[in-house]
Amino acid sequence: MNWEDECFLLAKRKFRENANIINVFSQDKGKVSGIVYGGNSRKIRNYLQISNKLFIVHNSKNENKIGYFKTELLKPVSPLYFNDKKRTSALISLCSILNILLPESQPYKNLYNSFEKFVSSINFENWIILYIFFELNLIKDLGYDPNLDKFKKENYDVSKTLKIKIDNSFYEVPNFLILKKLPEKISNILVKKSLYFTRNIIQNRFFIPNNLQFPKSRVILENYFN
């Protein structure tokens, strides 16, 4: 089975002496795993960085066996933020969550486009707000809608929070997530409460029921906003 596509690198691990197994999020194929021979060579190793955008050619003789990738770098992403711990944690966090939760070989084109848009916007000043809304959309794309619209009231103060009940669990939700309207200034406390809300939803709906380990990088990101 042969195909080619653009993708983002979600995860990699060493395989034999000079090869890697990588997981990528491709535009047309969704999450796919493959072997990259020469992946530990200096040339390839330098661009096999989590969240980098790649062009891959996939070859496989048997659909039931892992295939092989030939890779080219399309766009460096992670090297641009090596000195920015917050943004690096955000990229690693999203890639880890996608790598764990996305099923194999199922296309998620809307999610792919949303991820690409976020990656292109992570240099913006309000990038963490874009991150939070990406997680909210991710929750919906994975099949669960917390239906925040039903709690919407126009007199809510966008700088405060609201305690709500979703499927027999209570959450503290920043009002701006319900109203989809940003306050003039968003404090670190409000950012952290937003991240805590989306984390709890993701954990309660996807990680805990499936006995999956939640990425440490996501918790680290949250702690930067103490």
N, CA, C and O of each residue as an XYZ file, in Angstrom:
904
protein
N       0.853     -1.189      0.000
C       0.000      0.000      0.000
C       0.889      1.238      0.000
O       1.596      1.502      0.973
N       0.851      1.990     -1.085
C       1.730      3.145     -1.235
C       0.906      4.435     -1.319
O      -0.107      4.490     -2.016
N       1.340      5.438     -0.619
C       0.702      6.752     -0.669
C       1.675      7.798     -0.164
O       2.703      7.465      0.426
N       1.352      9.061     -0.395
C       2.163     10.164      0.098
C       1.249     11.263      0.622
O       0.119     11.424      0.160
N       1.756     12.015      1.594
C       0.914     13.030      2.224
C       1.794     13.964      3.044
O       2.954     13.662      3.323
N       1.223     15.104      3.425
C       1.876     15.970      4.400
C       1.376     15.589      5.784
O       0.298     15.011      5.923
N       2.162     15.913      6.810
C       1.796     15.465      8.153
C       2.564     16.256      9.204
O       3.486     17.010      8.893
N       2.157     16.064     10.457
C       2.891     16.595     11.601
C       3.394     15.415     12.432
O       2.685     14.426     12.617
N       4.618     15.530     12.925
C       5.212     14.459     13.717
C       4.666     14.502     15.142
O       4.807     15.506     15.841
N       4.041     13.406     15.563
C       3.439     13.334     16.893
C       4.345     12.652     17.911
O       4.382     13.053     19.075
N       5.069     11.631     17.485
C       5.890     10.861     18.428
C       6.941     10.084     17.650
O       6.781      9.803     16.462
N       8.021      9.743     18.350
C       9.047      8.899     17.739
C       9.730      8.077     18.819
O       9.796      8.475     19.981
N      10.232      6.927     18.410
C      11.015      6.093     19.321
C      12.044      5.318     18.511
O      11.847      5.028     17.331
N      13.132      4.995     19.168
C      14.223      4.305     18.485
C      13.812      2.883     18.116
O      13.135      2.199     18.884
N      14.228      2.455     16.940
C      13.938      1.109     16.464
C      15.208      0.554     15.821
O      15.648      1.019     14.769
N      15.768     -0.426     16.463
C      17.051     -0.971     16.034
C      18.127      0.107     16.099
O      17.938      1.155     16.718
N      19.259     -0.167     15.452
C      20.417      0.711     15.647
C      20.275      2.054     14.954
O      20.633      3.080     15.532
N      19.765      2.075     13.740
C      19.742      3.320     12.985
C      18.377      3.585     12.356
O      18.286      4.030     11.212
N      17.328      3.309     13.109
C      15.979      3.538     12.591
C      15.078      4.042     13.711
O      15.365      3.854     14.893
N      14.001      4.677     13.320
C      12.977      5.138     14.255
C      11.610      4.652     13.808
O      11.355      4.484     12.616
N      10.747      4.431     14.766
C       9.321      4.305     14.477
C       8.688      5.644     14.841
O       8.822      6.117     15.970
N       8.003      6.244     13.883
C       7.369      7.533     14.137
C       5.862      7.415     13.962
O       5.371      6.612     13.168
N       5.142      8.233     14.718
C       3.703      8.385     14.558
C       3.448      9.775     14.008
O       3.941     10.762     14.555
N       2.689      9.858     12.940
C       2.407     11.145     12.322
C       0.903     11.357     12.218
O       0.124     10.405     12.186
N       0.518     12.615     12.166
C      -0.875     13.004     11.935
C      -0.931     13.569     10.526
O      -0.499     14.695     10.281
N      -1.465     12.778      9.600
C      -1.465     13.182      8.203
C      -2.815     13.776      7.800
O      -3.843     13.520      8.426
N      -2.775     14.568      6.746
C      -3.965     15.274      6.306
C      -5.065     14.328      5.847
O      -6.232     14.525      6.186
N      -4.705     13.304      5.081
C      -5.711     12.418      4.476
C      -5.871     11.078      5.187
O      -6.921     10.443      5.081
N      -4.842     10.643      5.909
C      -4.860      9.305      6.509
C      -5.044      9.306      8.017
O      -5.234      8.246      8.613
N      -4.991     10.481      8.648
C      -5.096     10.516     10.104
C      -3.785     10.106     10.754
O      -2.711     10.372     10.216
N      -3.871      9.463     11.904
C      -2.655      9.027     12.597
C      -2.146      7.720     11.982
O      -2.895      6.754     11.830
N      -0.865      7.714     11.634
C      -0.252      6.547     11.006
C       1.139      6.346     11.598
O       1.849      7.309     11.888
N       1.517      5.080     11.773
C       2.857      4.741     12.256
C       3.684      4.174     11.123
O       3.149      3.558     10.201
N       4.994      4.381     11.189
C       5.877      3.828     10.171
C       7.323      3.856     10.617
O       7.690      4.575     11.546
N       8.140      3.061      9.939
C       9.562      2.962     10.234
C      10.331      3.912      9.322
O      10.098      3.958      8.115
N      11.245      4.663      9.915
C      12.132      5.536      9.146
C      13.543      4.987      9.266
O      14.173      5.123     10.315
N      14.045      4.373      8.211
C      15.417      3.889      8.224
C      16.368      5.076      8.068
O      16.128      5.983      7.271
N      17.437      5.048      8.835
C      18.353      6.183      8.874
C      17.856      7.293      9.759
O      18.389      8.402      9.728
N      16.841      7.008     10.549
C      16.240      8.042     11.385
C      17.152      8.582     12.464
O      16.905      9.660     13.004
N      18.216      7.839     12.789
C      19.159      8.316     13.792
C      20.390      8.969     13.179
O      21.308      9.367     13.897
N      20.410      9.079     11.866
C      21.495      9.802     11.223
C      21.369     11.291     11.530
O      20.278     11.778     11.825
N      22.476     12.004     11.461
C      22.439     13.425     11.822
C      21.462     14.202     10.948
O      20.723     15.049     11.449
N      21.451     13.923      9.654
C      20.604     14.673      8.732
C      19.129     14.525      9.065
O      18.405     15.516      9.158
N      18.681     13.274      9.246
C      17.254     13.042      9.500
C      16.894     13.349     10.944
O      15.831     13.907     11.219
N      17.782     12.984     11.873
C      17.485     13.209     13.292
C      17.217     14.680     13.587
O      16.379     15.005     14.428
N      17.927     15.570     12.896
C      17.792     17.000     13.156
C      16.398     17.535     12.856
O      15.969     18.511     13.471
N      15.680     16.911     11.916
C      14.339     17.428     11.624
C      13.212     16.518     12.105
O      12.041     16.882     12.000
N      13.546     15.350     12.626
C      12.501     14.506     13.236
C      12.231     14.997     14.656
O      12.496     14.300     15.636
N      11.701     16.209     14.739
C      11.371     16.835     16.010
C       9.850     16.924     16.134
O       9.151     17.229     15.169
N       9.354     16.652     17.342
C       7.917     16.645     17.591
C       7.286     17.964     17.144
O       7.771     19.041     17.488
N       6.214     17.868     16.385
C       5.387     18.959     15.847
C       5.897     19.510     14.527
O       5.212     20.332     13.917
N       7.079     19.093     14.052
C       7.537     19.549     12.737
C       6.623     19.028     11.636
O       6.078     17.929     11.730
N       6.468     19.829     10.601
C       5.648     19.423      9.467
C       6.517     18.707      8.436
O       7.560     19.216      8.027
N       6.075     17.520      8.024
C       6.851     16.667      7.125
C       6.055     16.319      5.878
O       4.827     16.406      5.853
N       6.780     15.929      4.856
C       6.176     15.248      3.705
C       6.659     13.813      3.753
O       7.858     13.555      3.864
N       5.715     12.870      3.669
C       6.086     11.466      3.791
C       5.617     10.673      2.578
O       4.578     10.956      1.983
N       6.419      9.674      2.236
C       6.032      8.657      1.256
C       5.964      7.336      2.005
O       6.953      6.886      2.585
N       4.794      6.723      1.989
C       4.559      5.494      2.747
C       4.554      4.290      1.817
O       3.912      4.303      0.767
N       5.270      3.259      2.213
C       5.293      2.002      1.468
C       5.027      0.845      2.417
O       5.597      0.775      3.506
N       4.153     -0.064      1.989
C       3.848     -1.241      2.797
C       3.388     -2.370      1.889
O       2.549     -2.169      1.012
N       3.944     -3.565      2.104
C       3.555     -4.723      1.312
C       2.310     -5.403      1.869
O       1.628     -6.147      1.164
N       2.025     -5.142      3.131
C       0.912     -5.816      3.797
C       0.205     -4.808      4.696
O       0.843     -4.174      5.536
N      -1.103     -4.656      4.527
C      -1.865     -3.686      5.320
C      -1.840     -4.006      6.803
O      -2.066     -3.116      7.623
N      -1.573     -5.242      7.165
C      -1.581     -5.649      8.566
C      -0.224     -5.474      9.240
O      -0.087     -5.748     10.432
N       0.782     -5.019      8.489
C       2.111     -4.811      9.051
C       2.488     -3.339      8.935
O       2.007     -2.622      8.057
N       3.359     -2.907      9.843
C       3.794     -1.522      9.830
C       4.565     -1.235      8.551
O       5.338     -2.070      8.082
N       4.348     -0.050      7.991
C       4.994      0.319      6.742
C       6.275      1.102      6.968
O       6.778      1.211      8.086
N       6.783      1.640      5.878
C       8.028      2.385      5.904
C       7.784      3.789      5.368
O       7.009      3.985      4.431
N       8.462      4.773      5.983
C       8.340      6.158      5.559
C       9.648      6.661      4.958
O      10.733      6.385      5.469
N       9.519      7.399      3.868
C      10.580      8.302      3.437
C      10.103      9.699      3.803
O       8.963     10.059      3.512
N      10.954     10.481      4.431
C      10.518     11.751      5.005
C      11.321     12.931      4.467
O      12.510     12.823      4.165
N      10.630     14.055      4.361
C      11.272     15.330      4.044
C      10.681     16.394      4.959
O       9.502     16.341      5.310
N      11.500     17.346      5.336
C      11.024     18.447      6.164
C      10.310     19.479      5.300
O      10.875     19.986      4.331
N       9.057     19.788      5.659
C       8.323     20.858      4.980
C       8.409     22.174      5.743
O       8.594     23.240      5.154
N       8.270     22.081      7.075
C       8.277     23.302      7.876
C       8.769     22.992      9.282
O       8.153     22.186      9.980
N       9.866     23.615      9.717
C      10.286     23.430     11.109
C       9.339     24.174     12.037
O       8.973     25.318     11.769
N       8.951     23.541     13.104
C       8.051     24.172     14.076
C       8.719     24.223     15.456
O       8.942     25.301     16.006
N       9.028     23.059     15.999
C       9.572     23.018     17.357
C      10.885     23.788     17.521
O      11.069     24.417     18.564
N      11.816     23.777     16.545
C      13.081     24.517     16.750
C      12.876     26.017     16.956
O      13.727     26.681     17.548
N      11.760     26.552     16.475
C      11.504     27.980     16.622
C      11.231     28.379     18.066
O      11.316     29.553     18.424
N      10.895     27.371     18.906
C      10.473     27.670     20.274
C      11.285     26.906     21.320
O      10.821     26.708     22.443
N      12.491     26.479     20.955
C      13.322     25.746     21.908
C      13.610     26.569     23.165
O      13.800     26.005     24.243
N      13.643     27.883     23.037
C      13.927     28.749     24.182
C      12.667     29.277     24.857
O      12.743     30.124     25.747
N      11.525     28.785     24.439
C      10.240     29.215     25.005
C       9.562     27.993     25.626
O       8.944     27.189     24.928
N       9.687     27.871     26.937
C       9.212     26.664     27.617
C       7.692     26.508     27.533
O       7.187     25.392     27.414
N       6.967     27.622     27.593
C       5.506     27.540     27.546
C       5.041     27.005     26.196
O       4.256     26.059     26.130
N       5.530     27.614     25.125
C       5.085     27.196     23.798
C       5.577     25.781     23.476
O       4.863     25.003     22.844
N       6.788     25.453     23.908
C       7.291     24.092     23.696
C       6.411     23.069     24.404
O       6.083     22.025     23.841
N       6.032     23.376     25.647
C       5.145     22.476     26.396
C       3.796     22.329     25.709
O       3.217     21.243     25.693
N       3.295     23.425     25.140
C       2.004     23.380     24.449
C       2.075     22.475     23.229
O       1.175     21.664     23.006
N       3.128     22.605     22.440
C       3.277     21.771     21.244
C       3.417     20.298     21.612
O       2.764     19.439     21.019
N       4.268     20.010     22.591
C       4.468     18.620     23.019
C       3.176     18.060     23.602
O       2.831     16.901     23.374
N       2.469     18.893     24.357
C       1.215     18.460     24.972
C       0.184     18.064     23.921
O      -0.398     16.982     23.997
N      -0.043     18.942     22.936
C      -1.041     18.634     21.910
C      -0.651     17.407     21.100
O      -1.492     16.561     20.795
N       0.626     17.316     20.754
C       1.068     16.152     19.981
C       0.896     14.865     20.786
O       0.518     13.832     20.235
N       1.172     14.928     22.087
C       1.010     13.738     22.937
C      -0.452     13.335     23.047
O      -0.780     12.152     22.951
N      -1.338     14.318     23.249
C      -2.775     14.023     23.366
C      -3.303     13.420     22.066
O      -4.028     12.425     22.089
N      -2.939     14.025     20.931
C      -3.374     13.490     19.637
C      -2.825     12.094     19.411
O      -3.531     11.219     18.909
N      -1.575     11.883     19.776
C      -0.954     10.575     19.572
C      -1.645      9.486     20.383
O      -1.780      8.350     19.928
N      -2.078      9.841     21.580
C      -2.725      8.856     22.453
C      -4.184      8.610     22.050
O      -4.643      7.467     22.047
N      -4.907      9.672     21.713
C      -6.354      9.561     21.540
C      -6.818      9.290     20.111
O      -7.882      8.703     19.914
N      -6.045      9.703     19.118
C      -6.504      9.476     17.751
C      -6.422      7.999     17.382
O      -5.402      7.361     17.643
N      -7.468      7.441     16.784
C      -7.405      6.060     16.303
C      -6.514      5.970     15.068
O      -6.305      6.960     14.367
N      -5.999      4.785     14.813
C      -5.119      4.585     13.663
C      -5.895      4.695     12.347
O      -6.995      4.163     12.199
N      -5.283      5.399     11.408
C      -5.718      5.413     10.005
C      -7.161      5.864      9.805
O      -7.857      5.371      8.918
N      -7.598      6.795     10.628
C      -8.916      7.402     10.433
C      -8.742      8.899     10.208
O      -8.231      9.594     11.086
N      -9.152      9.404      9.059
C      -8.930     10.824      8.759
C      -9.753     11.748      9.651
O     -10.923     11.491      9.936
N      -9.114     12.821     10.080
C      -9.773     13.898     10.833
C      -9.347     15.207     10.171
O      -8.539     15.953     10.725
N      -9.885     15.481      9.001
C      -9.403     16.623      8.218
C      -9.668     17.951      8.903
O      -8.817     18.840      8.872
N     -10.834     18.102      9.522
C     -11.121     19.353     10.226
C     -10.160     19.555     11.388
O      -9.680     20.664     11.623
N      -9.883     18.482     12.108
C      -8.954     18.559     13.230
C      -7.541     18.844     12.734
O      -6.806     19.617     13.348
N      -7.168     18.224     11.632
C      -5.852     18.481     11.047
C      -5.721     19.960     10.686
O      -4.711     20.592     10.996
N      -6.735     20.504     10.035
C      -6.698     21.909      9.647
C      -6.650     22.820     10.871
O      -5.972     23.847     10.856
N      -7.366     22.447     11.924
C      -7.349     23.238     13.156
C      -5.971     23.196     13.811
O      -5.480     24.205     14.317
N      -5.358     22.022     13.794
C      -4.019     21.886     14.373
C      -3.012     22.713     13.576
O      -2.171     23.400     14.154
N      -3.099     22.644     12.261
C      -2.192     23.419     11.420
C      -2.380     24.916     11.661
O      -1.408     25.671     11.702
N      -3.615     25.333     11.817
C      -3.897     26.749     12.088
C      -3.316     27.170     13.430
O      -2.763     28.263     13.554
N      -3.440     26.305     14.438
C      -2.867     26.631     15.743
C      -1.357     26.745     15.662
O      -0.773     27.690     16.193
N      -0.719     25.785     14.999
C       0.738     25.805     14.866
C       1.197     27.091     14.184
O       2.229     27.658     14.542
N       0.427     27.544     13.202
C       0.783     28.771     12.485
C       0.526     30.023     13.321
O       1.023     31.102     13.000
N      -0.252     29.874     14.395
C      -0.632     31.039     15.209
C       0.025     31.050     16.583
O      -0.243     31.941     17.389
N       0.884     30.071     16.858
C       1.432     29.948     18.208
C       2.396     31.078     18.551
O       2.738     31.270     19.718
N       2.834     31.826     17.541
C       3.677     32.986     17.812
C       2.868     34.231     18.171
O       3.448     35.258     18.522
N       1.527     34.156     18.088
C       0.682     35.297     18.438
C       0.727     35.549     19.945
O       1.048     34.656     20.729
N       0.401     36.767     20.329
C       0.415     37.115     21.747
C      -0.633     36.335     22.534
O      -0.391     35.959     23.681
N      -1.791     36.088     21.931
C      -2.886     35.395     22.629
C      -2.900     33.900     22.328
O      -3.965     33.283     22.330
N      -1.727     33.306     22.069
C      -1.651     31.905     21.636
C      -2.262     30.944     22.654
O      -2.842     29.929     22.267
N      -2.142     31.245     23.942
C      -2.663     30.301     24.943
C      -4.187     30.234     24.887
O      -4.767     29.191     25.186
N      -4.840     31.326     24.512
C      -6.293     31.305     24.341
C      -6.658     30.433     23.141
O      -7.629     29.678     23.184
N      -5.878     30.543     22.083
C      -6.091     29.688     20.915
C      -5.890     28.224     21.281
O      -6.599     27.345     20.791
N      -4.917     27.975     22.148
C      -4.687     26.601     22.624
C      -5.920     26.074     23.355
O      -6.368     24.956     23.101
N      -6.456     26.871     24.250
C      -7.613     26.444     25.042
C      -8.804     26.126     24.136
O      -9.476     25.110     24.318
N      -9.061     26.998     23.162
C     -10.188     26.744     22.259
C      -9.902     25.559     21.341
O     -10.831     24.873     20.914
N      -8.628     25.309     21.030
C      -8.309     24.110     20.262
C      -8.690     22.863     21.056
O      -9.269     21.928     20.503
N      -8.371     22.846     22.341
C      -8.726     21.682     23.159
C     -10.240     21.503     23.229
O     -10.729     20.374     23.180
N     -10.984     22.596     23.342
C     -12.443     22.487     23.350
C     -12.955     21.876     22.051
O     -13.837     21.016     22.064
N     -12.400     22.323     20.937
C     -12.813     21.761     19.640
C     -12.356     20.319     19.487
O     -13.051     19.506     18.877
N     -11.190     19.998     20.038
C     -10.701     18.621     20.000
C     -11.673     17.685     20.716
O     -11.974     16.597     20.227
N     -12.156     18.119     21.874
C     -13.116     17.317     22.638
C     -14.340     16.986     21.780
O     -14.832     15.858     21.787
N     -14.821     17.991     21.044
C     -15.983     17.778     20.178
C     -15.648     16.866     18.998
O     -16.431     15.989     18.636
N     -14.471     17.087     18.403
C     -14.067     16.265     17.256
C     -13.905     14.799     17.635
O     -14.086     13.911     16.802
N     -13.567     14.552     18.883
C     -13.403     13.175     19.346
C     -14.722     12.539     19.774
O     -14.758     11.384     20.200
N     -15.811     13.312     19.653
C     -17.123     12.715     19.839
C     -17.874     13.095     21.093
O     -18.899     12.489     21.405
N     -17.384     14.094     21.823
C     -18.100     14.491     23.034
C     -18.304     16.000     23.033
O     -17.353     16.758     22.839
N     -19.534     16.434     23.248
C     -19.857     17.853     23.280
C     -20.324     18.240     24.684
O     -21.400     17.815     25.104
N     -19.540     19.036     25.419
C     -19.982     19.461     26.758
C     -21.161     20.423     26.715
O     -21.749     20.735     27.751
N     -21.511     20.899     25.510
C     -22.701     21.729     25.302
C     -22.720     22.938     26.233
O     -23.663     23.127     27.002
N     -21.682     23.744     26.157
C     -21.583     24.931     27.005
C     -22.620     25.990     26.644
O     -22.954     26.846     27.464
N     -23.125     25.928     25.417
C     -24.086     26.951     24.975
C     -25.338     26.993     25.843
O     -25.960     28.045     25.989
N     -25.701     25.871     26.409
C     -26.938     25.856     27.202
C     -26.800     26.617     28.521
O     -27.793     26.907     29.188
N     -25.554     26.937     28.888
C     -25.326     27.709     30.120
C     -25.147     29.203     29.826
O     -24.858     29.985     30.733
N     -25.318     29.593     28.575
C     -25.020     30.963     28.160
C     -26.094     31.940     28.654
O     -27.293     31.719     28.482
N     -25.625     33.015     29.265
C     -26.485     34.143     29.644
C     -25.705     35.424     29.395
O     -24.536     35.534     29.767
N     -26.352     36.379     28.771
C     -25.654     37.584     28.317
C     -25.137     38.446     29.472
O     -24.233     39.257     29.273
N     -25.694     38.284     30.671
C     -25.266     39.146     31.771
C     -24.061     38.591     32.520
O     -23.647     39.165     33.528
N     -23.493     37.490     32.048
C     -22.312     36.933     32.699
C     -21.123     37.885     32.549
O     -20.931     38.515     31.509
N     -20.341     37.965     33.613
C     -19.089     38.723     33.580
C     -18.018     37.825     32.959
O     -17.719     36.757     33.493
N     -17.434     38.255     31.824
C     -16.486     37.392     31.104
C     -15.183     37.194     31.858
O     -14.379     36.337     31.489
N     -14.962     37.970     32.903
C     -13.725     37.818     33.677
C     -13.902     36.904     34.881
O     -12.973     36.729     35.670
N     -15.096     36.318     35.029
C     -15.360     35.449     36.178
C     -15.671     34.023     35.715
O     -15.638     33.726     34.521
N     -15.969     33.155     36.668
C     -16.232     31.749     36.366
C     -17.620     31.344     36.836
O     -18.273     32.057     37.598
N     -18.047     30.194     36.369
C     -19.364     29.655     36.715
C     -19.222     28.170     37.032
O     -18.533     27.439     36.321
N     -19.870     27.737     38.088
C     -19.882     26.309     38.412
C     -21.073     25.657     37.725
O     -22.218     26.070     37.911
N     -20.784     24.631     36.927
C     -21.832     23.960     36.176
C     -21.727     22.447     36.375
O     -20.713     21.929     36.843
N     -22.800     21.766     36.007
C     -22.839     20.312     36.110
C     -22.959     19.723     34.717
O     -23.889     20.044     33.977
N     -22.018     18.863     34.362
C     -22.020     18.187     33.067
C     -21.925     16.683     33.320
O     -20.926     16.196     33.850
N     -22.970     15.956     32.939
C     -22.965     14.495     33.105
C     -22.579     14.072     34.514
O     -21.694     13.239     34.709
N     -23.260     14.661     35.493
C     -23.108     14.293     36.904
C     -21.754     14.678     37.513
O     -21.430     14.244     38.618
N     -20.971     15.481     36.806
C     -19.721     15.993     37.360
C     -19.781     17.517     37.371
O     -20.336     18.132     36.460
N     -19.205     18.118     38.410
C     -19.216     19.573     38.534
C     -17.886     20.160     38.058
O     -16.816     19.622     38.341
N     -17.981     21.272     37.331
C     -16.804     21.940     36.792
C     -16.916     23.440     37.032
O     -18.007     24.010     37.032
N     -15.773     24.055     37.235
C     -15.705     25.512     37.271
C     -15.220     25.986     35.902
O     -14.102     25.677     35.489
N     -16.066     26.735     35.209
C     -15.783     27.123     33.828
C     -15.684     28.642     33.720
O     -16.601     29.346     34.142
N     -14.607     29.150     33.171
C     -14.540     30.593     32.905
C     -15.661     31.013     31.954
O     -15.915     30.346     30.950
N     -16.320     32.108     32.272
C     -17.468     32.542     31.479
C     -17.117     32.853     30.028
O     -17.959     32.703     29.142
N     -15.881     33.287     29.775
C     -15.546     33.630     28.395
C     -15.559     32.398     27.486
O     -15.733     32.526     26.274
N     -15.375     31.206     28.064
C     -15.476     29.974     27.273
C     -16.929     29.678     26.916
O     -17.215     29.114     25.859
N     -17.833     30.056     27.792
C     -19.261     29.853     27.531
C     -19.772     30.874     26.521
O     -20.509     30.537     25.594
N     -19.367     32.129     26.717
C     -19.855     33.214     25.872
C     -19.073     33.341     24.564
O     -19.533     33.973     23.613
N     -17.864     32.721     24.530
C     -16.966     32.881     23.381
C     -16.668     34.360     23.133
O     -16.643     34.842     22.000
N     -16.449     35.038     24.231
C     -16.150     36.469     24.185
C     -15.043     36.752     25.195
O     -15.187     36.453     26.381
N     -13.936     37.330     24.723
C     -12.775     37.507     25.574
C     -12.886     38.760     26.429
O     -13.377     39.790     25.968
N     -12.428     38.670     27.683
C     -12.341     39.887     28.500
C     -11.199     40.764     27.993
O     -10.372     40.324     27.194
N     -11.165     42.006     28.465
C     -10.106     42.915     28.029
C      -8.732     42.400     28.429
O      -7.763     42.561     27.687
N      -8.650     41.791     29.581
C      -7.393     41.230     30.055
C      -7.648     39.878     30.686
O      -8.552     39.728     31.508
N      -6.858     38.903     30.305
C      -7.016     37.555     30.857
C      -5.839     37.272     31.781
O      -4.688     37.238     31.345
N      -6.132     37.075     33.034
C      -5.090     36.823     34.035
C      -4.602     35.389     33.941
O      -5.250     34.533     33.339
N      -3.450     35.144     34.545
C      -2.922     33.786     34.615
C      -3.878     32.856     35.341
O      -3.993     31.678     35.002
N      -4.571     33.399     36.354
C      -5.528     32.575     37.106
C      -6.657     32.111     36.194
O      -7.077     30.956     36.256
N      -7.144     33.009     35.353
C      -8.233     32.652     34.439
C      -7.756     31.650     33.380
O      -8.489     30.736     33.002
N      -6.532     31.833     32.916
C      -5.956     30.872     31.964
C      -5.847     29.500     32.607
O      -6.221     28.492     32.006
N      -5.334     29.464     33.832
C      -5.160     28.174     34.500
C      -6.503     27.492     34.750
O      -6.614     26.278     34.585
N      -7.516     28.247     35.142
C      -8.837     27.654     35.358
C      -9.407     27.108     34.047
O     -10.097     26.088     34.043
N      -9.118     27.790     32.939
C      -9.566     27.305     31.632
C      -8.864     26.002     31.285
O      -9.502     25.045     30.846
N      -7.550     25.964     31.480
C      -6.783     24.757     31.202
C      -7.203     23.609     32.124
O      -7.243     22.448     31.716
N      -7.512     23.959     33.369
C      -7.940     22.934     34.321
C      -9.291     22.348     33.903
O      -9.518     21.144     34.025
N     -10.187     23.212     33.409
C     -11.496     22.731     32.944
C     -11.347     21.784     31.754
O     -11.895     20.682     31.771
N     -10.608     22.206     30.716
C     -10.479     21.337     29.539
C      -9.733     20.054     29.886
O     -10.046     18.985     29.360
N      -8.737     20.162     30.778
C      -8.025     18.940     31.192
C      -8.968     17.963     31.881
O      -8.938     16.765     31.599
N      -9.798     18.463     32.774
C     -10.723     17.573     33.483
C     -11.691     16.883     32.527
O     -11.975     15.694     32.675
N     -12.202     17.638     31.536
C     -13.099     17.029     30.552
C     -12.374     15.942     29.769
O     -12.893     14.839     29.597
N     -11.173     16.259     29.296
C     -10.408     15.282     28.506
C     -10.090     14.041     29.333
O     -10.219     12.916     28.851
N      -9.681     14.250     30.562
C      -9.369     13.103     31.421
C     -10.615     12.273     31.717
O     -10.592     11.049     31.592
N     -11.703     12.940     32.110
C     -12.909     12.224     32.519
C     -13.581     11.483     31.367
O     -14.173     10.422     31.569
N     -13.489     12.041     30.155
C     -14.182     11.439     29.016
C     -13.340     10.448     28.229
O     -13.881      9.514     27.637
N     -12.021     10.634     28.212
C     -11.195      9.828     27.323
C     -10.085      9.052     28.022
O      -9.871      7.879     27.719
N      -9.384      9.679     28.940
C      -8.225      9.020     29.536
C      -8.609      8.036     30.641
O      -8.217      6.869     30.600
N      -9.367      8.503     31.618
C      -9.703      7.652     32.756
C     -10.530      6.432     32.349
O     -10.210      5.324     32.779
N     -11.588      6.588     31.532
C     -12.368      5.397     31.152
C     -11.569      4.346     30.380
O     -11.899      3.161     30.419
N     -10.520      4.781     29.677
C      -9.716      3.853     28.886
C      -8.383      3.509     29.540
O      -7.506      2.901     28.926
N      -8.254      3.921     30.821
C      -7.051      3.603     31.598
C      -5.782      4.075     30.882
O      -4.801      3.338     30.789
N      -5.815      5.303     30.382
C      -4.684      5.881     29.667
C      -3.960      6.882     30.560
O      -4.578      7.546     31.393
N      -2.662      6.982     30.381
C      -1.864      7.913     31.178
C      -1.885      9.297     30.555
O      -1.603      9.461     29.368
N      -2.218     10.283     31.360
C      -2.311     11.650     30.864
C      -0.906     12.224     30.698
O      -0.050     11.999     31.553
N      -0.648     12.972     29.599
C       0.705     13.482     29.335
C       1.191     14.468     30.404
O       0.470     15.392     30.780
N       2.406     14.263     30.881
C       2.992     15.172     31.863
C       3.192     16.568     31.284
O       3.110     17.564     32.004
N       3.454     16.635     29.988
C       3.689     17.932     29.352
C       2.472     18.839     29.482
O       2.612     20.059     29.560
N       1.282     18.250     29.506
C       0.059     19.048     29.642
C      -0.055     19.638     31.039
O      -0.484     20.781     31.198
N       0.324     18.872     32.043
C       0.297     19.366     33.418
C       1.359     20.444     33.609
O       1.126     21.441     34.293
N       2.530     20.238     33.000
C       3.601     21.227     33.067
C       3.138     22.552     32.478
O       3.394     23.614     33.046
N       2.455     22.487     31.335
C       1.946     23.702     30.704
C       1.024     24.446     31.658
O       1.128     25.663     31.809
N       0.136     23.724     32.289
C      -0.819     24.327     33.226
C      -0.101     25.044     34.358
O      -0.515     26.119     34.792
N       0.986     24.432     34.834
C       1.696     24.981     35.989
C       2.463     26.255     35.664
O       2.864     26.980     36.574
N       2.672     26.538     34.390
C       3.343     27.791     34.024
C       2.456     29.004     34.285
O       2.930     30.140     34.252
N       1.170     28.769     34.545
C       0.239     29.886     34.720
C      -0.237     30.003     36.157
O      -1.367     30.420     36.411
N       0.623     29.636     37.094
C       0.293     29.790     38.518
C       0.280     31.264     38.910
O       0.023     31.592     40.068
